[in-house]
Amino acid sequence: MSNAVRVLIHGASGRMGQALVRLAAEHPGLDVVAAVTRRAPSPRVVDGVAFFAASELSGVPAFDVAIDFSLPEGFDAVLALCVARKAALVSGTTGLSEAQRAALADAAAGIPLVWASNFSLGVAVLAELVERAAAALPGWDCDIVESHHVHKLDAPSGTALTLGQGAEAAGATPRYASLRAGDIVGEHLVQFTGLGERIELTHRASNRDIFARGALHAASRLAGRAPGSYRVRDLLD
Ligand code: NAD
């Protein structure tokens, strides 16, 4: 394990965090050296992974990259830790405030980082299709409907906002609608409506492992890079 990238997982007890801890164990190039949760966990070591409470963050062992899928209230501390330790950051936490987005941009001067509202390959392709459709269909209505499980706190989803920003840059004026129902992992419909015709572009995630695998891949590619703000597509093979 001497050449493995040392990883800290922040938000480790959450839905995404649990997937990250499980799938990191299958990733030969990654070694999880710390898992951080909001409250002090018990037991402290699970399957060889050491757990820490958020209040103990400053005392975690040395790491090369933090993977953060927590909540906006936990984000500032992990960003500050990465800057202080000069470690890389992969974050998928959505619902960040303007100030947090600005802090992320500032931090890119000192550390390599990637923030993405969605780490799935399918959504990266959807974003390209949306931009193409928006540019080709001036004057059409553009509506983005996102559906997620009832525990999701932010709305519209970070992914819906990212898709909307791309559509806006290509000339559309997107509107948003959010549904919270059952255990839906994540669905995004981008609908372009003209007079007498309509295009519907839909992505459905049925398993959150796709996001975790994407984030782990990004972490393995990001560690050791020059400081800067990277996109997921910059870190593909
Ligand atoms: P969750 O509520 O199941 O888990 C949240 C985790 O954050 C928990 O482990 C909790 O202990 C931890 N946490 C909360 N406050 C904290 C604090 N102050 N300090 C440290 N840790 C804290 O949520 P989830 O479904 O796992 O989603 C987590 C985040 O990831 C959300 O913002 C969600 O929107 C986002 N998400 C992003 C993607 C993507 O591809 N970018 C995919 C799915 C989810």
py3Dmol code that shows the C-alpha trace and the ligand (Angstrom):
import py3Dmol

protein = """\
ATOM      1  CA  MET A   1       0.000   0.000   0.000  1.00  0.00           C
ATOM      2  CA  SER A   2       3.053   2.310   0.081  1.00  0.00           C
ATOM      3  CA  ASN A   3       2.194   4.040  -3.231  1.00  0.00           C
ATOM      4  CA  ALA A   4      -1.526   4.161  -2.557  1.00  0.00           C
ATOM      5  CA  VAL A   5      -3.264   7.532  -2.404  1.00  0.00           C
ATOM      6  CA  ARG A   6      -4.241   8.227   1.231  1.00  0.00           C
ATOM      7  CA  VAL A   7      -7.916   9.181   1.393  1.00  0.00           C
ATOM      8  CA  LEU A   8     -10.074  10.878   4.013  1.00  0.00           C
ATOM      9  CA  ILE A   9     -13.825  10.358   3.565  1.00  0.00           C
ATOM     10  CA  HIS A  10     -15.904  13.207   4.999  1.00  0.00           C
ATOM     11  CA  GLY A  11     -19.580  12.436   5.633  1.00  0.00           C
ATOM     12  CA  ALA A  12     -18.777   8.737   5.956  1.00  0.00           C
ATOM     13  CA  SER A  13     -21.978   7.651   7.711  1.00  0.00           C
ATOM     14  CA  GLY A  14     -24.291   9.105   5.047  1.00  0.00           C
ATOM     15  CA  ARG A  15     -25.823   7.350   2.052  1.00  0.00           C
ATOM     16  CA  MET A  16     -22.962   8.446  -0.204  1.00  0.00           C
ATOM     17  CA  GLY A  17     -20.308   8.082   2.498  1.00  0.00           C
ATOM     18  CA  GLN A  18     -21.177   4.435   3.114  1.00  0.00           C
ATOM     19  CA  ALA A  19     -20.958   3.699  -0.621  1.00  0.00           C
ATOM     20  CA  LEU A  20     -17.577   5.464  -0.752  1.00  0.00           C
ATOM     21  CA  VAL A  21     -16.124   3.482   2.161  1.00  0.00           C
ATOM     22  CA  ARG A  22     -17.388   0.185   0.687  1.00  0.00           C
ATOM     23  CA  LEU A  23     -16.191   0.855  -2.883  1.00  0.00           C
ATOM     24  CA  ALA A  24     -12.841   2.376  -1.854  1.00  0.00           C
ATOM     25  CA  ALA A  25     -11.932  -1.028  -0.413  1.00  0.00           C
ATOM     26  CA  GLU A  26     -12.177  -2.436  -3.974  1.00  0.00           C
ATOM     27  CA  HIS A  27      -9.972   0.325  -5.429  1.00  0.00           C
ATOM     28  CA  PRO A  28      -6.357  -0.895  -5.445  1.00  0.00           C
ATOM     29  CA  GLY A  29      -4.802   2.579  -5.666  1.00  0.00           C
ATOM     30  CA  LEU A  30      -6.659   4.066  -2.687  1.00  0.00           C
ATOM     31  CA  ASP A  31      -6.122   3.641   1.048  1.00  0.00           C
ATOM     32  CA  VAL A  32      -8.813   5.105   3.349  1.00  0.00           C
ATOM     33  CA  VAL A  33      -6.877   6.456   6.360  1.00  0.00           C
ATOM     34  CA  ALA A  34      -9.778   8.303   8.017  1.00  0.00           C
ATOM     35  CA  ALA A  35     -13.574   8.394   7.848  1.00  0.00           C
ATOM     36  CA  VAL A  36     -15.295  11.424   9.404  1.00  0.00           C
ATOM     37  CA  THR A  37     -18.888  11.569  10.601  1.00  0.00           C
ATOM     38  CA  ARG A  38     -20.869  14.274  12.379  1.00  0.00           C
ATOM     39  CA  ARG A  39     -20.936  12.523  15.767  1.00  0.00           C
ATOM     40  CA  ALA A  40     -18.350  10.332  17.514  1.00  0.00           C
ATOM     41  CA  PRO A  41     -18.878   6.843  16.110  1.00  0.00           C
ATOM     42  CA  SER A  42     -18.764   3.561  17.932  1.00  0.00           C
ATOM     43  CA  PRO A  43     -16.858   1.369  17.324  1.00  0.00           C
ATOM     44  CA  ARG A  44     -13.943   3.552  16.208  1.00  0.00           C
ATOM     45  CA  VAL A  45     -12.550   1.065  13.685  1.00  0.00           C
ATOM     46  CA  VAL A  46     -14.785  -0.771  11.185  1.00  0.00           C
ATOM     47  CA  ASP A  47     -13.258  -3.208   8.660  1.00  0.00           C
ATOM     48  CA  GLY A  48      -9.851  -1.599   9.201  1.00  0.00           C
ATOM     49  CA  VAL A  49     -11.109   1.975   8.623  1.00  0.00           C
ATOM     50  CA  ALA A  50     -10.557   4.486  11.479  1.00  0.00           C
ATOM     51  CA  PHE A  51     -13.573   6.721  12.194  1.00  0.00           C
ATOM     52  CA  PHE A  52     -13.432  10.248  13.684  1.00  0.00           C
ATOM     53  CA  ALA A  53     -16.062  12.763  14.779  1.00  0.00           C
ATOM     54  CA  ALA A  54     -16.255  16.126  12.985  1.00  0.00           C
ATOM     55  CA  SER A  55     -15.025  17.781  16.218  1.00  0.00           C
ATOM     56  CA  GLU A  56     -11.803  15.733  15.930  1.00  0.00           C
ATOM     57  CA  LEU A  57     -11.064  16.795  12.350  1.00  0.00           C
ATOM     58  CA  SER A  58      -7.853  18.686  13.147  1.00  0.00           C
ATOM     59  CA  GLY A  59      -6.349  15.515  14.639  1.00  0.00           C
ATOM     60  CA  VAL A  60      -6.871  13.126  11.699  1.00  0.00           C
ATOM     61  CA  PRO A  61      -3.774  11.386  10.284  1.00  0.00           C
ATOM     62  CA  ALA A  62      -1.949  12.595   7.155  1.00  0.00           C
ATOM     63  CA  PHE A  63      -3.908  12.179   3.905  1.00  0.00           C
ATOM     64  CA  ASP A  64      -3.447  13.087   0.221  1.00  0.00           C
ATOM     65  CA  VAL A  65      -7.063  13.742  -0.790  1.00  0.00           C
ATOM     66  CA  ALA A  66     -10.350  14.287   1.026  1.00  0.00           C
ATOM     67  CA  ILE A  67     -13.608  13.099  -0.545  1.00  0.00           C
ATOM     68  CA  ASP A  68     -16.488  15.152   0.857  1.00  0.00           C
ATOM     69  CA  PHE A  69     -20.142  14.158   0.496  1.00  0.00           C
ATOM     70  CA  SER A  70     -21.540  15.817   3.602  1.00  0.00           C
ATOM     71  CA  LEU A  71     -23.843  18.798   4.019  1.00  0.00           C
ATOM     72  CA  PRO A  72     -23.181  22.548   3.631  1.00  0.00           C
ATOM     73  CA  GLU A  73     -22.723  22.925   7.421  1.00  0.00           C
ATOM     74  CA  GLY A  74     -19.830  20.465   7.344  1.00  0.00           C
ATOM     75  CA  PHE A  75     -18.171  21.802   4.205  1.00  0.00           C
ATOM     76  CA  ASP A  76     -16.171  24.781   5.580  1.00  0.00           C
ATOM     77  CA  ALA A  77     -14.235  22.627   8.037  1.00  0.00           C
ATOM     78  CA  VAL A  78     -13.100  20.044   5.481  1.00  0.00           C
ATOM     79  CA  LEU A  79     -12.133  22.760   2.990  1.00  0.00           C
ATOM     80  CA  ALA A  80     -10.064  24.545   5.659  1.00  0.00           C
ATOM     81  CA  LEU A  81      -8.401  21.260   6.648  1.00  0.00           C
ATOM     82  CA  CYS A  82      -7.397  20.497   3.046  1.00  0.00           C
ATOM     83  CA  VAL A  83      -5.949  24.001   2.613  1.00  0.00           C
ATOM     84  CA  ALA A  84      -4.032  23.741   5.930  1.00  0.00           C
ATOM     85  CA  ARG A  85      -2.677  20.277   5.062  1.00  0.00           C
ATOM     86  CA  LYS A  86      -2.113  21.142   1.360  1.00  0.00           C
ATOM     87  CA  ALA A  87      -4.200  18.109   0.430  1.00  0.00           C
ATOM     88  CA  ALA A  88      -6.501  17.709  -2.582  1.00  0.00           C
ATOM     89  CA  LEU A  89     -10.306  17.901  -2.282  1.00  0.00           C
ATOM     90  CA  VAL A  90     -13.033  16.068  -4.195  1.00  0.00           C
ATOM     91  CA  SER A  91     -16.430  17.403  -3.140  1.00  0.00           C
ATOM     92  CA  GLY A  92     -19.923  16.454  -4.238  1.00  0.00           C
ATOM     93  CA  THR A  93     -21.745  18.325  -1.475  1.00  0.00           C
ATOM     94  CA  THR A  94     -24.623  20.320  -2.941  1.00  0.00           C
ATOM     95  CA  GLY A  95     -26.575  23.309  -1.644  1.00  0.00           C
ATOM     96  CA  LEU A  96     -23.399  25.353  -0.982  1.00  0.00           C
ATOM     97  CA  SER A  97     -23.879  29.088  -0.358  1.00  0.00           C
ATOM     98  CA  GLU A  98     -22.388  31.833  -2.524  1.00  0.00           C
ATOM     99  CA  ALA A  99     -19.749  32.413   0.171  1.00  0.00           C
ATOM    100  CA  GLN A 100     -18.832  28.728   0.180  1.00  0.00           C
ATOM    101  CA  ARG A 101     -18.521  28.698  -3.627  1.00  0.00           C
ATOM    102  CA  ALA A 102     -16.247  31.745  -3.366  1.00  0.00           C
ATOM    103  CA  ALA A 103     -14.125  30.046  -0.676  1.00  0.00           C
ATOM    104  CA  LEU A 104     -13.804  27.014  -2.944  1.00  0.00           C
ATOM    105  CA  ALA A 105     -12.578  29.216  -5.807  1.00  0.00           C
ATOM    106  CA  ASP A 106     -10.035  30.898  -3.478  1.00  0.00           C
ATOM    107  CA  ALA A 107      -8.789  27.540  -2.198  1.00  0.00           C
ATOM    108  CA  ALA A 108      -7.986  26.455  -5.776  1.00  0.00           C
ATOM    109  CA  ALA A 109      -5.018  28.844  -5.655  1.00  0.00           C
ATOM    110  CA  GLY A 110      -3.379  26.584  -3.067  1.00  0.00           C
ATOM    111  CA  ILE A 111      -4.692  23.027  -3.614  1.00  0.00           C
ATOM    112  CA  PRO A 112      -6.009  20.868  -6.476  1.00  0.00           C
ATOM    113  CA  LEU A 113      -9.761  20.433  -6.161  1.00  0.00           C
ATOM    114  CA  VAL A 114     -12.826  19.280  -8.012  1.00  0.00           C
ATOM    115  CA  TRP A 115     -16.399  20.116  -7.055  1.00  0.00           C
ATOM    116  CA  ALA A 116     -19.189  18.580  -9.114  1.00  0.00           C
ATOM    117  CA  SER A 117     -22.921  18.431  -8.562  1.00  0.00           C
ATOM    118  CA  ASN A 118     -22.921  15.015 -10.204  1.00  0.00           C
ATOM    119  CA  PHE A 119     -20.104  12.501 -10.680  1.00  0.00           C
ATOM    120  CA  SER A 120     -21.934  10.204 -13.123  1.00  0.00           C
ATOM    121  CA  LEU A 121     -20.765   9.786 -16.726  1.00  0.00           C
ATOM    122  CA  GLY A 122     -24.357   9.774 -18.018  1.00  0.00           C
ATOM    123  CA  VAL A 123     -25.068  13.216 -16.571  1.00  0.00           C
ATOM    124  CA  ALA A 124     -21.873  14.591 -18.133  1.00  0.00           C
ATOM    125  CA  VAL A 125     -23.231  13.478 -21.525  1.00  0.00           C
ATOM    126  CA  LEU A 126     -26.721  14.824 -20.703  1.00  0.00           C
ATOM    127  CA  ALA A 127     -25.158  18.235 -19.984  1.00  0.00           C
ATOM    128  CA  GLU A 128     -23.602  18.290 -23.449  1.00  0.00           C
ATOM    129  CA  LEU A 129     -26.908  17.297 -25.094  1.00  0.00           C
ATOM    130  CA  VAL A 130     -28.769  20.023 -23.169  1.00  0.00           C
ATOM    131  CA  GLU A 131     -26.306  22.694 -24.295  1.00  0.00           C
ATOM    132  CA  ARG A 132     -26.652  21.528 -27.894  1.00  0.00           C
ATOM    133  CA  ALA A 133     -30.441  21.529 -27.771  1.00  0.00           C
ATOM    134  CA  ALA A 134     -30.592  24.952 -26.105  1.00  0.00           C
ATOM    135  CA  ALA A 135     -28.333  26.476 -28.757  1.00  0.00           C
ATOM    136  CA  ALA A 136     -30.318  24.892 -31.606  1.00  0.00           C
ATOM    137  CA  LEU A 137     -33.794  25.795 -30.280  1.00  0.00           C
ATOM    138  CA  PRO A 138     -33.933  29.552 -29.566  1.00  0.00           C
ATOM    139  CA  GLY A 139     -37.270  30.686 -28.199  1.00  0.00           C
ATOM    140  CA  TRP A 140     -38.373  27.229 -27.003  1.00  0.00           C
ATOM    141  CA  ASP A 141     -39.451  26.778 -23.398  1.00  0.00           C
ATOM    142  CA  CYS A 142     -36.841  24.991 -21.273  1.00  0.00           C
ATOM    143  CA  ASP A 143     -38.046  23.198 -18.119  1.00  0.00           C
ATOM    144  CA  ILE A 144     -35.928  21.105 -15.753  1.00  0.00           C
ATOM    145  CA  VAL A 145     -37.759  18.652 -13.506  1.00  0.00           C
ATOM    146  CA  GLU A 146     -35.715  16.822 -10.864  1.00  0.00           C
ATOM    147  CA  SER A 147     -36.915  14.015  -8.566  1.00  0.00           C
ATOM    148  CA  HIS A 148     -35.109  12.732  -5.467  1.00  0.00           C
ATOM    149  CA  HIS A 149     -35.741  10.780  -2.269  1.00  0.00           C
ATOM    150  CA  VAL A 150     -37.588  12.460   0.583  1.00  0.00           C
ATOM    151  CA  HIS A 151     -34.402  12.948   2.656  1.00  0.00           C
ATOM    152  CA  LYS A 152     -32.741  15.301   0.171  1.00  0.00           C
ATOM    153  CA  LEU A 153     -32.554  18.771   1.719  1.00  0.00           C
ATOM    154  CA  ASP A 154     -31.643  21.151  -1.111  1.00  0.00           C
ATOM    155  CA  ALA A 155     -33.913  22.006  -4.055  1.00  0.00           C
ATOM    156  CA  PRO A 156     -33.514  22.404  -6.967  1.00  0.00           C
ATOM    157  CA  SER A 157     -30.763  19.785  -6.968  1.00  0.00           C
ATOM    158  CA  GLY A 158     -27.196  20.845  -7.674  1.00  0.00           C
ATOM    159  CA  THR A 159     -27.351  18.808 -10.870  1.00  0.00           C
ATOM    160  CA  ALA A 160     -30.492  20.622 -12.050  1.00  0.00           C
ATOM    161  CA  LEU A 161     -28.776  23.967 -11.449  1.00  0.00           C
ATOM    162  CA  THR A 162     -25.640  22.858 -13.323  1.00  0.00           C
ATOM    163  CA  LEU A 163     -27.753  21.655 -16.277  1.00  0.00           C
ATOM    164  CA  GLY A 164     -29.672  24.942 -16.169  1.00  0.00           C
ATOM    165  CA  GLN A 165     -26.486  27.032 -16.174  1.00  0.00           C
ATOM    166  CA  GLY A 166     -25.346  25.210 -19.314  1.00  0.00           C
ATOM    167  CA  ALA A 167     -28.728  25.770 -20.988  1.00  0.00           C
ATOM    168  CA  GLU A 168     -28.663  29.445 -19.999  1.00  0.00           C
ATOM    169  CA  ALA A 169     -25.176  29.931 -21.405  1.00  0.00           C
ATOM    170  CA  ALA A 170     -26.497  28.486 -24.689  1.00  0.00           C
ATOM    171  CA  GLY A 171     -29.403  30.944 -24.815  1.00  0.00           C
ATOM    172  CA  ALA A 172     -32.301  29.246 -22.984  1.00  0.00           C
ATOM    173  CA  THR A 173     -34.183  30.545 -19.926  1.00  0.00           C
ATOM    174  CA  PRO A 174     -34.645  27.436 -17.752  1.00  0.00           C
ATOM    175  CA  ARG A 175     -37.395  26.983 -15.176  1.00  0.00           C
ATOM    176  CA  TYR A 176     -37.152  24.437 -12.375  1.00  0.00           C
ATOM    177  CA  ALA A 177     -39.486  22.007 -10.622  1.00  0.00           C
ATOM    178  CA  SER A 178     -38.535  19.620  -7.795  1.00  0.00           C
ATOM    179  CA  LEU A 179     -40.234  16.442  -6.578  1.00  0.00           C
ATOM    180  CA  ARG A 180     -39.324  14.668  -3.322  1.00  0.00           C
ATOM    181  CA  ALA A 181     -40.753  11.148  -3.192  1.00  0.00           C
ATOM    182  CA  GLY A 182     -39.905   7.747  -1.728  1.00  0.00           C
ATOM    183  CA  ASP A 183     -36.383   6.450  -2.314  1.00  0.00           C
ATOM    184  CA  ILE A 184     -35.684   7.906  -5.780  1.00  0.00           C
ATOM    185  CA  VAL A 185     -31.880   8.034  -6.171  1.00  0.00           C
ATOM    186  CA  GLY A 186     -32.020  10.858  -8.727  1.00  0.00           C
ATOM    187  CA  GLU A 187     -33.838  11.729 -11.954  1.00  0.00           C
ATOM    188  CA  HIS A 188     -33.390  14.768 -14.200  1.00  0.00           C
ATOM    189  CA  LEU A 189     -35.709  15.628 -17.093  1.00  0.00           C
ATOM    190  CA  VAL A 190     -34.788  18.559 -19.328  1.00  0.00           C
ATOM    191  CA  GLN A 191     -37.698  19.406 -21.587  1.00  0.00           C
ATOM    192  CA  PHE A 192     -37.608  21.756 -24.580  1.00  0.00           C
ATOM    193  CA  THR A 193     -41.076  22.724 -25.820  1.00  0.00           C
ATOM    194  CA  GLY A 194     -41.860  24.532 -29.062  1.00  0.00           C
ATOM    195  CA  LEU A 195     -45.147  25.028 -30.923  1.00  0.00           C
ATOM    196  CA  GLY A 196     -46.501  21.575 -31.706  1.00  0.00           C
ATOM    197  CA  GLU A 197     -43.396  19.636 -30.666  1.00  0.00           C
ATOM    198  CA  ARG A 198     -41.324  18.739 -27.622  1.00  0.00           C
ATOM    199  CA  ILE A 199     -37.970  17.142 -26.780  1.00  0.00           C
ATOM    200  CA  GLU A 200     -37.461  15.330 -23.459  1.00  0.00           C
ATOM    201  CA  LEU A 201     -33.934  14.469 -22.321  1.00  0.00           C
ATOM    202  CA  THR A 202     -33.943  12.268 -19.207  1.00  0.00           C
ATOM    203  CA  HIS A 203     -31.278  10.736 -16.973  1.00  0.00           C
ATOM    204  CA  ARG A 204     -32.259   8.232 -14.289  1.00  0.00           C
ATOM    205  CA  ALA A 205     -29.823   7.076 -11.625  1.00  0.00           C
ATOM    206  CA  SER A 206     -30.962   3.801 -10.059  1.00  0.00           C
ATOM    207  CA  ASN A 207     -27.913   3.242  -7.867  1.00  0.00           C
ATOM    208  CA  ARG A 208     -25.769   5.803  -6.022  1.00  0.00           C
ATOM    209  CA  ASP A 209     -22.652   3.673  -6.564  1.00  0.00           C
ATOM    210  CA  ILE A 210     -22.217   5.495  -9.902  1.00  0.00           C
ATOM    211  CA  PHE A 211     -21.543   8.760  -8.038  1.00  0.00           C
ATOM    212  CA  ALA A 212     -19.206   7.086  -5.539  1.00  0.00           C
ATOM    213  CA  ARG A 213     -17.177   5.344  -8.262  1.00  0.00           C
ATOM    214  CA  GLY A 214     -16.861   8.627 -10.160  1.00  0.00           C
ATOM    215  CA  ALA A 215     -15.657  10.449  -7.054  1.00  0.00           C
ATOM    216  CA  LEU A 216     -13.128   7.711  -6.197  1.00  0.00           C
ATOM    217  CA  HIS A 217     -11.820   7.812  -9.765  1.00  0.00           C
ATOM    218  CA  ALA A 218     -11.502  11.600  -9.544  1.00  0.00           C
ATOM    219  CA  ALA A 219      -9.640  11.278  -6.218  1.00  0.00           C
ATOM    220  CA  SER A 220      -7.114   8.845  -7.669  1.00  0.00           C
ATOM    221  CA  ARG A 221      -6.477  11.212 -10.603  1.00  0.00           C
ATOM    222  CA  LEU A 222      -6.414  14.455  -8.580  1.00  0.00           C
ATOM    223  CA  ALA A 223      -3.864  13.649  -5.855  1.00  0.00           C
ATOM    224  CA  GLY A 224      -0.451  15.130  -6.591  1.00  0.00           C
ATOM    225  CA  ARG A 225      -1.663  17.547  -9.295  1.00  0.00           C
ATOM    226  CA  ALA A 226      -0.844  21.266  -9.374  1.00  0.00           C
ATOM    227  CA  PRO A 227      -3.244  23.558  -7.481  1.00  0.00           C
ATOM    228  CA  GLY A 228      -6.339  24.528  -9.446  1.00  0.00           C
ATOM    229  CA  SER A 229     -10.021  23.885  -9.971  1.00  0.00           C
ATOM    230  CA  TYR A 230     -10.520  20.799 -12.131  1.00  0.00           C
ATOM    231  CA  ARG A 231     -13.653  19.464 -13.845  1.00  0.00           C
ATOM    232  CA  VAL A 232     -14.625  15.788 -13.810  1.00  0.00           C
ATOM    233  CA  ARG A 233     -13.971  15.661 -17.550  1.00  0.00           C
ATOM    234  CA  ASP A 234     -10.351  16.860 -16.943  1.00  0.00           C
ATOM    235  CA  LEU A 235      -9.764  13.771 -14.797  1.00  0.00           C
ATOM    236  CA  LEU A 236     -11.079  11.085 -17.153  1.00  0.00           C
ATOM    237  CA  ASP A 237      -8.479   8.699 -18.576  1.00  0.00           C
TER     238      ASP A 237
END
"""
ligand_1 = """\
44
NAD
P -26.741 12.001 4.095
O -27.635 12.941 4.828
O -27.109 10.558 3.998
O -25.257 12.056 4.706
C -24.674 13.276 5.119
C -23.378 12.957 5.858
O -22.769 14.214 6.222
C -23.527 12.158 7.149
O -22.463 11.223 7.235
C -23.359 13.205 8.259
O -22.770 12.660 9.436
C -22.367 14.135 7.585
N -22.402 15.497 8.168
C -23.480 16.305 8.327
N -23.105 17.450 8.946
C -21.782 17.353 9.135
C -20.825 18.194 9.738
N -21.166 19.389 10.248
N -19.530 17.792 9.758
C -19.173 16.594 9.246
N -20.037 15.729 8.682
C -21.327 16.125 8.631
O -26.581 12.635 2.622
P -26.177 11.908 1.251
O -27.393 11.448 0.538
O -25.063 10.941 1.502
O -25.624 13.161 0.432
C -24.524 13.923 0.909
C -24.301 15.105 -0.025
O -23.877 14.626 -1.305
C -25.550 15.955 -0.292
O -25.156 17.302 -0.395
C -26.057 15.427 -1.627
O -26.826 16.367 -2.335
C -24.732 15.167 -2.308
N -24.741 14.212 -3.427
C -23.926 14.516 -4.476
C -23.795 13.641 -5.534
C -22.825 13.977 -6.640
O -22.615 13.159 -7.566
N -22.184 15.141 -6.587
C -24.515 12.439 -5.548
C -25.351 12.153 -4.458
C -25.437 13.040 -3.388
"""
view = py3Dmol.view(width=600, height=400)
view.addModel(protein, "pdb")
view.setStyle({"model": 0}, {"cartoon": {"style": "trace"}})
view.addModel(ligand_1, "xyz")
view.setStyle({"model": 1}, {"stick": {}})
view.zoomTo()
view.show()
